[in-house]
Amino acid sequence: MSTTSPWSLVALRELQVRLTDRNFLLGTGATIVVIIGIFAVQGFLMGGGAPSFTVAVTGEDGATVVAEAREALQETDEEAVLEAVQVADAAAAETALTDESADAALLPVADGWEFVTDGEADSQLQGVVSEAVRSTTLQANAEAVGTSVEDLTAGTVVQNRDISGGDDESRFVVWVAGFAMAMLFYMSAIMFGMAIASSVVEEKQSRIVEILAAAIPVRALLTGKVLGNTVLAFGQMAVMGAVALVGLTFTEYDQYLSTLTQGFLWYIPFFILGFLALACVWAAAGAMASRTEDLQATTMPLTMGLVLVFIVGLSLEGTARVIGSFVPVLSTILMPMRLLDGTAAWWEAALALVLTAVFCLVTIGAGTRLYRRSLLQTSGRVSLKAAWAGGE
């Protein structure tokens, strides 16, 4: 075994073991399929793309109204289609409706216009056409009396102001994205953390660790395990996040892609530092166990701590939420959520990253100490106090 970079050999071994593990590959693949399925169902339920309508009209006035309605429709969806089809008369318009060559007909009547459908009208189409009729008719009436629409409607506009910071849809999207990021960190920390701890105790129980410790420094063994599993956790998270962002483009929420992508990019360093802050502690928990059966006891504090972080991170509000977003590990959940909903500035995220990095150095130092002083003690489970005070 070459000792020029022993930690890299250990890291590569961790990568090879996990990437050839059928259960790991099947679990990751199944999760990706579920994500794809969620977005596929969402796209199907939303009609599979931008709305497309055809309206039968009997003259140029009707075509003008439909053209204005098209502009209004495309303000909310640039890919939306609304076309006017010229027909000879009202009877021809009704024929177009029955043979499904038109979704609706806009026909002039004595006191205005008639919106005709064969069955229940599409609310979106009816809304934009009705508004277009109102605006074009108002313009014509204003010109007839020698004034303008602006003067005629002055003071009639009601402006909306939402003090909650966003509409219901955007808040829903932000909450779902934040919950998904929190769940992804929680699951990765548990799954890969337990993998680190299990790998350590298996080597210790089989006495292979004594051979490894004689060949390479214990610190290099720990570094390789931590970095190898960090790369795996990051890779899995990145693939799932990328699949979710691509899937978003096939739904009606694609207008939030830019915001969610920016939030996800901020989430990446928080994820990596948050995972590293716990990885050495997971290794130490594995080293303090002498048998696989001891893992439940040595890893219980970590598992309960992550459960607490997950629950608290999703339940904090107001000032407590702001303060929590600067607390290491908890910030991995809260700061990306605050960035998504626009309540945190970039410098706040940068400060939270610095604090997490400092905490990461502390936990790496503590975890390394516990790991080195417990690894070769095989007489039984090592207590935290004994591991911390034990000799090298």
N, C-alpha and C positions, 0 to 999 in steps of 0.2 A: 504494500500500500504506500503510495507516495504521500509524504507529509508536507509538501510545499504549500498546499492549501487544503488541509484536511476538512475544514468546515464545508468547503464546496462539495467534497465527496459525500459527506453526510447529507447535505441538502439535495444533491442529485439522487441519492438513494431514497430519500423521503418522497421526492417527486415521482420516481419510478414506481415505488410501491403503491402510491395512491392512484397514479394514472393507469396502472394495470389491475387495479381493484375493481372487479365487476360491479360490486354493490355501489361504489362511489360513482362509477360511470353511469350506471342505470339510474341512480338517484338524481344526478345532475341532469341527465337527459330527460327524465320524467318531469322535472321541474320546468325545464325549458319548454317542453311540449305543453304543459299546463298554461304557461304564460302566453304562448302562441295561441292556444285554444281560447283563452279569455279575450284576447283582442280580436280573434276571428269571429267569435260569437257577437262581440260588441259591434264590429263592422257590419255583420249580417243583420243584426237587429236595427241598426241605424240606416238600413237601406242600401248599404254597399257603395256609398259614394255621395257625390254632390247631387242635390236635387235637380231634376230636369222636367220642365213643363212645356206644354203646347196649348195655346189659347186661340180658338177660332174667332175671327173678327170679320165684320162685313164692310169696313171702310177704313179710310186713313186715320180718322179720329180714334178708332179703336186700336189701330196699330201704334199710334202715338202713346196712348195710355199704357199699352203692353211694354213699349220701349222704356218708359219711365219706371214701370214696375220692375223691369229687368235690372236697371241700374240700382234700384233699392235692394233687390235680392242679392246682387253681387257685392254689395257693401259688406254683407255678413259672410258670404262665401264666394270667393273669386271664381270658382269653377262651376257655379250654378248656371243653369241654362233655362231661359224663358223665351220662347219663340211665338210669334204671331203668325197664324195661317189665314190667308184671305179666303173667304167663302162667298157665295153669291147672295145668300139671304139667311133668314133665321132658320128656315127648314133645313138648308144645307148645313148650318152649324149644328143642329140637333142630330143630323145624320152622322156628322163627324164625331159627335160624342158617343153615339150608340155603336159605331164601328171602331171606337177607341183610337181614332187618329188624332183626337184632341182630348185634353184633360178637362177643359172648361171652355165656355164661350162667353164673350163679352158683347152684348147686343144693346144698341140704343133703343130707348123707349121714350114715351112722351115726356116724362118728368125726370129723365136722367139715363141711367144704365141698368142693365140686368145681367147678373152673373149666373150663368146656367151650367149645371153639372148633371151628369147621369149617375146619381147616387150621392153619397156624402161628399161634400167639398173638402179639399185639402186645406187645412187651416192656414198654412204658410202661404200658399198661392192666393187664397182668398184675401188674406191680410194685405199682401203687397199690392194686389190689383185694386182693392178698395182704397188704399191710401193714395195710389197713383190717380185714380178717378177723382178723389177729393182735391188733390193738389192741382191737377190740370184744369178742373172745372173752376176752382178758385182763381186760378190765373186768368182764365178767360173772362170770368165775371168782373175781376178787378180792372182788366183792360177796357171792358165795356163801359164802366162808369168813370174812366179816366184816372185811375189810381194804380197802385202797385200792390202785389201780394204782401210785401214787407210792411207797407203802411197799413194795409187792411188788417193784418194779423199782429200788429205791434202790441206787445204786452200780453199776448195770449199763450206764450210758451212757458211751460212748467218744467223746470230743471230738477233732475233727480240728484240727491246726494246721499250716499250710503256711508254712514259713520263706522260701519263694521270693517271697512278696509277692502271690500271686494264683493262681487256678486256671489250668489249661492253656488253657481256652477264652478267658478274659479276656486272658491273655498273648498268645495268637494274634491276637486282635482288635486289641490295642494295637500289636503288631508290624506288622501289615498296614497299619493307619492311619498309623503313623509312616513306614513305607516309602513309602506313597503320597504323603505330604506331602513327603518328601525327593525323590522322583522328580519331583513337580510343580515344586518349586523349581528342581531341576537342569535340567529340560527348558525351563522358562520363561526361566531365566537364559541358557541357550545360544541358544534360538530368538530371543528378543527382543533379546538382546545382539548377536547376529549381524545382526539386522535394523537395529539402530542403526549398527553399523560399516559395513554395506553401503550404507546410505543416505548416510552421510558420504562414503565413497569414491566413490560414483557421482556425487554433486554435485561432488566435487573433480576427478574425471577429466573430467567434461563442462564444467568451468569455470563451472558455474552458481553455485558457491559464491562466486566473486568478485563476482558481481552481488548475491547475497544479503548478503555481508559489507559491500558498499557501501551497502545499503539499511537494514540493521538491525545492531545490535551482535552480535559473535560470541558473546558470553556469552548473549544472548537466543536465538540460533540453537541453541546447545547445550542451554539450559534447555528449550526447546520440544520438542526431540527426546527428551530424557530423560523429561520429564513425560508426553508423549504415549504413549510406549512403556510407561511405568510404569502408566498407566491401562489400557492394553490388557492388559498382563500380569496386573494385579490383577483386571480384569473376567473374563478367561478362567479364572483360578484360582478366583474366587468362584463362577462358574457351575458349574464342574466339582465343586467342593466341595459346593455346595448340592444338586446332582443326586445325589451319592453319599450325602449324609445322608438325603435323601428316600427313596432306594432302600433304605437300611438298614431303614426301617420295614416293608418287605415281606419281611424275612428273620427268622430265629429270633434274630438278634443285636440286635433292636430295643431290648432292655433296656440296651444300651450307648450309646444315642443321646444321652443327656444328657452322659455323660462325653466322648464324641467331639465333640459340639458345643462344649463348653467348651474342649477342646483345639484345635479348629479356630479358635475366636475368638482364642485366644492366638497361633495360627500366623499370622494375618493381619498384625499389626504386624511380626512377625519377617520375613515374606515381603517386605513393602513396604520396610523398611529394608535388608534383605539385597540386594534388587534394586537399590535406589538406590545402595548402596555400590559396586556393580559397573558401573552404567549409564554413568557419566561415563568410566570406564576403557575400556569398550567403544567409546565415541565417540572417545576418544583413540587407540585402536588403529586405528580407521578413518581418523582424520586422519593418522596416521603412514604410511599406505599411499598410494601415488600411483595405483595401478591395482587393479582388482578381484583380479588375480592375486597381489598382495602381501598380501592379507588373511590368507591361511593362515599366513604368517610372523608378522605383527603380532598376530594373535589367538591364536596357539598357547599362549603362557603363560597366558592367561585360561582357555582351554579345558582345559588340563592341570590348572590350579588347581581348577577346578570338579569335574573327575573325581576329583581327590584328596580334595576336601572330601566328595564323595558317598560314596566308598569308606570313608574314615576315619570319617565320621559314622555309618555303619552297622556298623562293626566295633569301635568303642571300647566298653569295658566297665569297670565298677567305678569307681575313682577317676579314671582317665583320661577316662571318659565324663562325669563331673561337671565336671572341669576344662574339657573341650572344650565343654561347654554354655555356657560364658561367653566363648568365643573368637568374635569377630565373624565372621559368615557361617556358620561351622561351627555356631554357636548356632541358626541358622535351622532346622537339621535336628535337633539334639540336644535343645534345650530343650523344644520341643513334645512330643517323645517322652517326656522325663522327666515332663512335666506329665501326660501320658496315663497313665503307669504309676504315678503317685503318689509318685515319688521326689524331686520338686522342689516347693518352696513358692512361693507367689505372689511373694514378695519376691525370690526368686532369678531368676524370670522378668523382673521389673521391672529388676533390676540388669543382667541380660544385655541387655535392650532399651536401657538407657542406654549401655552399652559399645558396642553396635552402632551407636547414633546418633552417638557420638563418632567411631568408626571411619568412619562414613558421611561425616561432615564432612571428615575427613582425605582420603578417597579422592575426594570431590567436588572438593576443592581441588587435589589432585594431577592428577586427570583433566582439570580445567578448564585448568590450566597447560599440560599436554601438548597438549591440543586446540587452544588458541589459538596455540601456537607452531609447530604442525605444519600447520594447516589450509591456509594459503596457500602452503606450500612444495610446488611441483609438479615439481621437477627430478628427483625420484626418491624411493624409500622413505626415510623419516626414521628414524634410529636413536633409541633411547630417550635416549641421552646427549645427542645433538644437539637433540632436542626439548625436553629439560629445560633445557639451557643456552642455547638459542636466544633471539634477541631477540623482542620483542612484534610 
